[in-house]
Amino acid sequence: MRRRDYRIFAADFETTVYEGQDHTEVWAAALVEINTEDVFVTNSISDFFSLIFDLMKTSNLKLYFHNLKFDGSFILDYFIRVLRFHQAYYLTDPMDPYSAVWHKDKHMQNGDFKYLISDMGQWYMMQLKLHGHVLQIVDSFKLMPFSLSSIGKSFETKHRKTSIEYTGYRRAGGVITDQERDYIANDVLVLKEALETMFAEGHDKLTIGACCLQEFKSLTGFYDFGEMYPDMKKWKLDKETYGAPDADAYIRKAYRGGWCYLARGKENRVFKNGITLDVNSLYPSVMVSDDPSHVYPYGDPVFWSGDYIPDQARKKGRYFYIRVRTRFEIKPGMLPTLQIKNMSWYARNEYLETSAIRVGGVEYERATIGDRVIDSRPTVTLTCTDWQLLQEHYYLFDTEILDGCWFFAKPGVFDCYIDKYRKIKMESKGARRTLAKLYLNNLYGKLATGDNSSYKIAYEKEDGSLGFYTISESGKKVVYIPAGAAVTAYARKFTIDAAQANYYGPDKPGFIYADTDSIHCDLPVEKIKGVKLDDVNFLCWKHEASWKRGLFLRQKTYIEETEDGANVTACGMGVRCKELISNCINGTDPQPRNEAEQEFCEHFTKLEDFRIGLKVPSNLKQKRIPGGVVLMEDEFCIR
């Protein structure tokens, strides 16, 4: 099928924000075509789309918004509630709204539109047919996952993001001041310049992950890629025997994220004179053959069933996955490495020191939960890398290997790709260096793409806002989970080994906290063991920061005081909340904007006030109301 030609634009909305609002609207919208400097600014969403629809009389258009989840909410509301465009889906069962299926492009009529919003609320694309042409609206953040401010600096664009006061009474059809006009025009010009750089390098897929995979396929050879990385969904299994219907589902149970761990006994304590070390490009580091022990699976699996690991699986040039049932206890002085997320009697985010079941604060080898008798010998699926860690860090009891599969494996399968972008990163500055970093860090995740393709469909609620319901679907094409799972396993081991080498117990200086590619220790740099320090090279650690005092509450919630001020990390906490905390600790003028901030600043005066239960005002939270969405200020509570 012939690829469509599009006129491509960068676009942006500014929307109303004022106290007590019960609806929202676009008060300014900007549009600029790629490879031009001509910015069009309108003062309503209706005028914006009048311009778009007029252009569609002669051309297909593609609009890039940077954060489609926000701007797209206004578009979706406008299409459904105002223009009454038809959502291009049909029901396979007329009595079941959850049987909705989107029409193929060729079946769309003028006035039909559809969109791709995942079951997790990720907005990817919207598409409208009108005047016999197509409008595609896509999220540039999926292609360049940085703020516009960061994009301007990283890509060294001629234009840079500026700022205005967002709050205040404005309305659609009102007057746009010169300052406001310059602000929104600047936003689309920054985005336009960055997109031009991406397109000049041939990076025009919907997401950066898709761009990476396309590049890897081209470097590998498309035929060779298909031979090396066959579809694991096609390897059907007896679910009664292997606990999974196919090889993809079996191996996917061994796919885990980064190691994020706060050492037991070091929670909620103030540490002094610490350092933070970061790995230089962790995932790319373990993907190349710099360490030849990092071998990667390819081709088809060989499955076995029974309480053994075949000699073939243990040979050099092999990589295997096993399903094992065992009891375990952490060895003295060792850090835990295992999470179990699919069993309700184990906390999802806890790295376990024992397989014993905890009920009412008491640990049991066997416990009755509801009408079930639970044996504390869980079944887990592991990569051979994680199996090695499990044996090193835990005592294992009553262990039974249920089954597994092995692959031929070799180092260097990613070298042609990683070495290309490593060289560009090391030798370049500005946009090319930023692009290289994107390509280095986003291939591994695409390799692990699963088949979940569930999506959301919008409907109009009684209050005039939009609601969504989820259509479950699992038809997306997978890539190659054996390689994706191996990459993350090697990365976890690299971080865990560094942390373990510097851990001396809960009451002694040493390792405190890790998050995927960083470790935090209250040790001087010269006393760090088991790591190679270098600011640039792969498989090395950079001395990222020194801090005077640090306080760690839990995973992804901590604060460190440096010479330049306090750095606050708290998952879900907004920028303004972090500014308040940092300013209070630094002793700088917090400049509270309201009574809630004033009261907070009076009571939060020192590092030790950062604790579980702390409530911080002015955290922006998205709320859907008629017209679109609005960011409303709410409390953030550390829980």
N, C-alpha and C positions, 0 to 999 in steps of 0.2 A: 504494500500500500504506500502511495506517495506521501512523503512527509509534508505536513502543512508548512506554509510560509507565514510567519507572524511579524507584525510590527511590535517591537518590544519596548515597554515603558517601565520606569520606576514610579511608584505612587505612594501616597501617604495621606492619612486622615488626622485631623485634630478634632477632638470631641469635647462636649461640654462637661465641665466639672464645677459644681457649686453646691453649697450646703443645702441639704433638704431636697435634692432633686428626686423626682419620681419617674422621670423619663430622660432619655439622652438623645443627642443628635450630632451630626457632623457640622461644625461651624466653619471649617476650612479643609480643603482638599487640594492636593498638588499632584501634578503629572508632568513627567519629562521623558521624552523618547531617547532611547540609547543612541549615542553618537551625535547628540545635539545638546545645546545649552538652553533651549526654549522651554521654560517652565510655565505651565498653565496653572493658575490658582483660582479655585471657585469657592463660594461661601455656603455651599450646601451639597448634600449627597445627590440631590435631584439634578442640579446643574452639572455636577461631575459626570453622572451617567448620561445626561443628555449629550455631552461632548463625546463620551465613549461610544454611545449608540450611533451617533452621526459618523464617527470614524469606521464603525463596523459595516456601514453601507458599501464600503469598497475594500475592506481588509479584515483579515483575522488579526486579533490583538492578543498580546500576552502582557499582563500586568504583574509586577513583583511588588508585594508589600512586605516590609520587614517586621514580622510578627502578625501573620494572617489570623491567628486565633483572636486577636483583638480587633483589627480592622475588618476581618471577614465577618465578625458578629454583626456589624452594622450593615454590611452588604447582604448577608443572609436575611436579616430582618427587613431590609428594604425590598428585596426580591419577593419575599413571602407575604409580608403584611401590607405593603404599599402597592407594588406593581402586580401582585398576584400572579407571578410567573408560576409555571407548572413544574413541580419537582418530578424529574424524569425517571420514575421508578414504576414498577408494576408488582402486583401481589401474585405469587405462585399459588397461594390459597386466599381467595377473596374474603374469607372470614378471619384471616389472621394477619394483623398489621406487621407482625414480626417475620413475615415471609417476603418482605420487600426486597426487590432486586433492581439495581440500576440498569437502565437501558444502555445498550451499546451506542457508541457515538453515531453510527450510521442510522440509527432508528430515532434520533432526537429530532424534534420538530422546532420551528421558530417559536421562541418563548419558553422552551424547555431548558431547565438547568439541573445540574447535579454537582456533587461535591464529595470530597474524600476527607472524612473526619474519623480517626481511629476510635476504637472502643476506649482507649486511654485518654481521649480528648486532644490528640495531636491533629492539627489542621494542616493539610498538605496542598489541596487544590480545589478550585471551584471552576465550573465550566458552564457557559451559557451559549445557546445558539440563537441568533437573531439576524435578520436580513440575509439569511443564507450563509452567514459567516460565524466563526467561533471566537468567543472570548474566553481565554484561560486566565485565571487569577491564581498565582502561586506564592508560596512563602519563601522569600529569599533567606530567611534565618535557617532553613533546612539546608541551604547551600553554603551559607557563611554563618556559622553559629556563634556570632559575636554581637555585642551591642553596636549601634551605629557609631557611637563615640570611639569604640575600639577599632571598628573597621576603618574609620578615618585615619587613625594613627598607624594601624598595621599595614594598610594598603597605601599609606602616604598620599591620600587623595588631595587634590587641590582645594576642595571645599572641606570644611570640618563642621561637625555638629555643634550647634549653639544651644542656648536655653532661653526659655521664657517662663513667666509665672503661669502655671497651668490652671490654677483655681481662680474663678471669677465668673461673673455672669456674661456669657456670650450666647449667641443663638444663630441658627441657620438663617441665611439671608441678611445678616448684620454686616457691620463695617469691619473689615480686616485692616488693622493698622499696618504701617510700613514695617515696623519691627516684627510683627506676627507674620507678615508676608515673607519677609526675608528668612525667618526661622524655618517655616515649612518648606520653602523653596530650597534652602540649604540641605534639609534632610533628604530630599529626593535626589539632589545633585551628588551627595556623598554616596548614596546607594547606587546611583547610575554609574559613577566612576568605578566602583568596586565590581559591579556586574560586567562592565566593559572589559576589565582585567580578566575576570573569570572566563568570559566568552572568547577572548583572544587566545586563551590557552586551551580552548576546546571543552571547557567544563560547563555543560549546559543541561545536565540531568536534573531531575526534580530534587534530589538530595545529594549531599556530598558523599554519602556512602555509595550511592549508585554510580557517581562519577569515579570513585576509587575502584569499584569492581570492574567497570568498563575499561579503565586504564590497565588494570591487572590482567584482564582477559586479552587485551590487545598485545601486551608485552609477552604474555605466556603463549599466545596463539589460541584463537578461539577453539580450534579443533582439539589441540592439546589440553586446553582447560576442561573441555567436556570429558576427555578421557581420564584425566587425573582426578577430577572432582565430580563423580557421577551423583545422581539424585538418590539420596539415602531413603527417600520416601518409597522408592520402588523396591527396596529390600524388605519384603513382607516377612513378619515373624508370627509365630504362634504366641498369642498374648498370654495364654495360660502358662506357657513355659517360661517366657522371657519378660513378662510384665509390661510389654509394650507391643503395639501393632506393627511397628516397622523400625528399621535401624535408626532413622532420624529421631524418633520419639525415645528410643532406648538411650542413645548417646546424649541427647539433649538434657537428660536428667543429671548428667555429669558437668553441664555447663554452668559455671558460677562466676560471679563478678569479682571485683577487687577485694583485697583483705583490708577491712576497716575495723580496728580493734583498739580498745583502751584497756591497758593492763589492769587486771583485777587488783584492788587495794590501792590504786593510784587515782581513783575517782575523787573529785571534789577536794583536791589538795592543791596548795600553792607550791609550785616548783620554781627554783631560781637558777639563773645562768644557764639557760638551755639553748639548744640549736635545733633547726629544722633542716633535714636533708631531703632533696628531691631527686628522683631518678631522671636522667636525661632521656626523654622519649621511651618510657617503660615498654609499651607494647611493641613498637618497632624494634627496640633493643633485643627482645627475646625472639623476634621473628627472623632475624638474619643469622647467618652462619658464623658470626663472631664467636659464639659459643657453639662448637660443633656437636655438643651433647643435646642441643635443642633440635630434635628431629621431628618432622611433621608428617602426619599420615596422608596418604593419597590412595586413590583407587577404591576397590571394593573391600568390604569387611569379611573376615572369617569368624563365624560365631562358634562357640562351644557351650555346653551345658554340663555342670558338674562341679564338685568341690576341688578344683585344681586350676592352675594356670599352665597352659600348654608350653612346652619347651620352645615351640615356634614363636609364641608371643613374647618370650623373654629374650630372644636373640637380638643382637645388635641390628639396627635398622628396622625396628618394629615399634609400634605404639599401640597400647591396648587400653580397653575400658572394661571394668568389672562391676558386677552387682554383688555386694557382700552383706552378710548379716553378722553383726558382732556386738558384744558389749565392750565398752572402752572406759579407761580412766587416764587422766593426764599424768605424764611422768613428772617427777619432781623437777622444778626449775624450767619446765618447758611451757611454751605458749600454745594455746589451743588454735587449731586450724580448721575445725569442722563446724559448719552450720547445717541444720536440718530444717528446711522450710515447709515441708509438706506434711508435718505431723503436729497436730494441735497441742500436744503435751510438751513440745519443745518451743521455746520462744524463737520467732522467726529471725530476729537480728542478733541472737546470742551465739557466740562461739563457745561450744560446749566443752566442759572439762570432764564430764562423765555422761554416760548414756542412761544413768539412773533417772527415773521419773520423779519429778518434784511435785508433791501434792501438799498444800498447806505448809510449805517450808520444809517438809521432810522428804528425803529421797528414798525411793523404793526400787528394788529390782523388778518388781511386778506390782501393778496397781489396777484397781477397778475404776474406770472413768465412764460414768453413765452406766450402760449395760454391757460395756466392753471390758474384758480383761486384757491389759496392755503389758506385754513383755518388753523389758528394757534392752532388747537386742534389735535395734532398728535395722532396716534394710536401706542401704545407700548405694548409689551408682557413682563410681569415681573414675577419673582418668588415672593412668598409671603414675603420673606425677603426684596426684593427691594421695594415691595409695601409698606411695613412698613416704610422704609427709605424715600420713596417719600412723604408720609403723614407727617412724622416728620420734613422734611426739606423744604417743599414747601406749599404754599397756592394752593389749587386745585379749579378750577372753571369749571362749565358745564361738570362735570365728568359723563361718561357713561361706565359701564362695559359691554363689548360686549359678552364675554363668558369666559370659563376657564375649568380647570380640576383639580381634587384633587386625592391624593394618601394616602393610609395608610402609616405611617412613624413611625420610632422609632430610639432612640439613640443606639450607640454601634455596628452598623452593620459592621463597619470597625475595631473594637477593636482587633479582633484576629490577623489581619494583622499589624495594626499600632503598637500595643503593642509589638509584636515580634521584630520589627525593631527599635522601640524606646529603648528597653532594650539593644539591641546589640550596638546601637549608644552610649548610655550612659556608657556602660561597656567596650567598646573596643577602640582600637587605630589602626591606619594604615589602611590596606586594608579592614578589616571587618567593621570599622567605616565608611569608604567611601562607601562601598556597602550598608550599612544600610541607609545612607543619600540618596543614589540614589533611593532605594526602598520606602523610606518615601515620597519623593517629586515627584514621577512620576506616581503614580496610578491614581490620580484624573483626569489628562489629558486624560488618556486612556479611562476612563469611558465615556468621552464626545466625543469619536471618531465618526466622521460623515461618510456619505456614499460617499463623493467625492473621486473618484479613477481616476481622470483625469491624463494623463501622456504625456510625451514628446517623440517624435521620431526625430532622427537626420537625416540630409542630408548634402551632400557636396555642399558648395557654390562655386561660380565662382572663388573666390580668394583663394580657397584651404582650407579654414577653414570650420568648421562645424556650421551649423545652426540647429534650432529646430522648430518644430511646435507641437501644443498641440491637443491631442485627448480628447474630453470631455466624461467623463464616471462617473456614480454614482452607481456602483454596490457593493461598499465595505460594509461589514457587520458592522452595528453600534453596540455599546455596550449598554449603558443605560444613555441617556442624562438627565433624571430627577435627577439622583444622581449627575452627573457631574456639572449641572447647580446650584444645591443646595450648593455644596462645594464652588464654586467660590463666590456665593452670601454671604454665611456666612463669608468668608474671607474678602470680600470687607467691609462688615459691621464692622468687627473687627477693620480694619484699619481706616475706616471713624469715628467710635465712638471715637477712641483715638485721632485723629486729631481734631475733634470737641470739645473734652473736653479741649483742649489746644489752641483753637482759640479765640482771643479777638478782632479781627478787623484788617483792612489793615495797620493801623498806630500804632499798639501796639505790643509789644513783644509777641511771641507765635508761633503757628504753621505756617510754611512757605510752606513746600513741602512734598509730599508723593509719593512713588512709590511702590505699591503693598504690600510689607511687611516692609516698613520703613517710619518713619516720621522724618523731620528735623525741629528743633525749635531753636529760639534764646532765650532760657530759661535755667537757671541752672537746673541740674537734680532734685534737691530737690523741685523745683516748678512745675514739671510735674504732672499732675492730670489724674485720670481715667485709669491708666495703672498699671500693676504689674511688677516691675523690678526684673528680675532673669536671670542669664546667661545661664541657662540650661532648665528649666521646660517649658512644653507646655503652651500655652495661656499667655505667659509672654514676656516681652520686654527686650532685652539686650542693655546696653549702649555701642553702637558699636564704637562711636568716639566723640571726642570733637574737635571743630575747632575754630580758631581765627577769621577768616573772611570767609564769603560765598557769592556767587553771583549766582543767579538763573535766567536763561533767559527764559526757557520754559520747557515743559515736557522733561525729560531725557537729559537736557542740563544745566549743572551747574558746579561750581567749588568751592571747599572748601580747605582752608589753615589750615593744622594741624601742630603740632610740627615737624612732620616727613616730611613735604613738602606739595605740592599742589596736591589734588586728582581731576582729571578732568573726567567728565562724559559727553559724547556727542555721541548720537546714530549714528553709522556709521563712527566715527572718528577712525583712526588707532592708533596703539601703538606709532609709531614714532611721530605723531602729538601731542599726549598727553605728551610725554617726552619733546618735545620742549617747550610747554606751561608751564609745571611744572618746568623745569629748569630755564626758564626766570623769573618766579615769585619767585622761591626759591633763585635766585641770584647765582645759581651754574653755572658752565661753560657749556653752551648748546652744545659746540663742533659741530657747524654747518658743514654739510658735503658738501654743495654746496652754490652757490650764493643766491638761493631762501631762504634757511634756514638762511643764514647770514643776509639778508635783513629783514626777519621776526623777528629775534632776536633783531635787532636794533630798531624796532618799537614796539614790544610787551614787555613791561617792568613792567607792574603792573596788578593787578587783574582786574581793571576797563577796561582794554583793551580787556577783554573777552566779546564779544558783538555780536549781530546779524550782519551779514555781514562780520565777521572776516574770512579771508582766510588763511589757514594753509598749508604750503607745505609738500611734502613727504607723502601724504596719498596713500597707496597702493590700486590699483583698478585692478580687474581681467579683462583681455581682451583676447578674443579668437582669435588666429591666427593659421596659418598652423602648425600642429604638436601637438597642445594642447592649453594651456592657459599660460599667463604670467602675473605676477604682475607688473604693471607699476605705477610709481609715478605720482600722480596728486594732485591738490589742493583739500582740504576739505573746504567747505564754510558753515558756520553756517547760516541757513536760518530760 
